[in-house]
Structure formats: structure tokens, C-alpha cells
């Protein structure tokens, strides 16, 4: 049995899950609605789960029909995707990125992100409507870009795309990095005697 797949997805207050006839799981919560198509072999059902203290919670249970490698791999995957949707519609996801470099800047104009990354021209990125972004530049500090969304996959993909525009380099650490990310530094050329 998959260690991840057999765990129930506990539903917080205000979150409801519907499973359609075509095995599409819709999760509705205070922050919005997300849906995911699940393979027809995997069974998703909404029920209750009793925890160690004896309390009952609404929960989503994911089961697989056989022990085939294909079913085993999908079991944990779809349980994790449903769990990410439940967390997304109840709490949301946030990714912070820091622009390290002299003259690097970021600003929002509507849903267009303008980045100045030391190239000859500024870069404009059209963000999806599901993502809320803010760019803050404090005095004597690096610009911080904050991305928020209920969709974990989407916010991670957009953050990776932004980071790929100027990856942190190992000598001075210039580039776009995640807040809290540690960049492995290299020693530069040493002066000859």
C-alpha cells in the first residue's frame, strides 16, 4: 500500500469536495474552486475519518483496484494532488523571490510584471489571472517579489519561469533566488604573486 496514498485527506471547515461521474474531483473552499481529472481506475470517495483521539472528521479517501505498478504510482499522485487542492482553497500558496544585483528592479503594472535584470532592456511578463503578485523594494534592500495563488502547480511554474530569466550565479550570487534559498558560492580567481 502506498504510504502517501492510504492517508486520508482531512477536510478543514468550509471546504467541500464533489466527485463527478467522469471522476473529476472539484474542491470548493473560502478562497476559490479547483478541479482535477482523476484516472478512471482510481476510486475517490468522500467520507469520514476517526483520528487517534476519537474525533470524526470529513475526509477524502483514495483507493486503487490492484497492486500493479501503474496503479501504485497513480495512487499516491492523486492523493497528493487532492491534498494540494484542499490546502490551496483553504490557505493558499505563497512564493517569495529576491532579486539580488545592483540596479535590479521589479514592479507590477496591472497583471504585467516589469523586471529590470541588468540586460539592455526590461522584461515584461504577463501573469495568469489566478496569480496575485506584489513587488516591494525597501530602502537599501533587494526587491522582493511575492506570488500568491490557490493553485500550487501554477504558482510554482510561474516562479520557476521568473527565476530562469536570471539564475543566481555562484561567484557574486547575483540573480533571482527564492527567499531563504542558499546559493553555493565559489571562490573567484586568486591573485598571482
Secondary structure as GFF3:
##gff-version 3
##sequence-region A 1 193
A	DSSP	beta_strand	9	10	.	.	.	ID=ss1
A	DSSP	beta_strand	16	19	.	.	.	ID=ss2
A	DSSP	beta_strand	24	29	.	.	.	ID=ss3
A	DSSP	beta_strand	32	37	.	.	.	ID=ss4
A	DSSP	beta_strand	43	50	.	.	.	ID=ss5
A	DSSP	beta_strand	56	63	.	.	.	ID=ss6
A	DSSP	alpha_helix	69	90	.	.	.	ID=ss7
A	DSSP	beta_strand	93	100	.	.	.	ID=ss8
A	DSSP	beta_strand	105	109	.	.	.	ID=ss9
A	DSSP	beta_strand	112	116	.	.	.	ID=ss10
A	DSSP	beta_strand	123	126	.	.	.	ID=ss11
A	DSSP	beta_strand	132	136	.	.	.	ID=ss12
A	DSSP	beta_strand	143	149	.	.	.	ID=ss13
A	DSSP	alpha_helix	152	164	.	.	.	ID=ss14
A	DSSP	beta_strand	175	178	.	.	.	ID=ss15
###
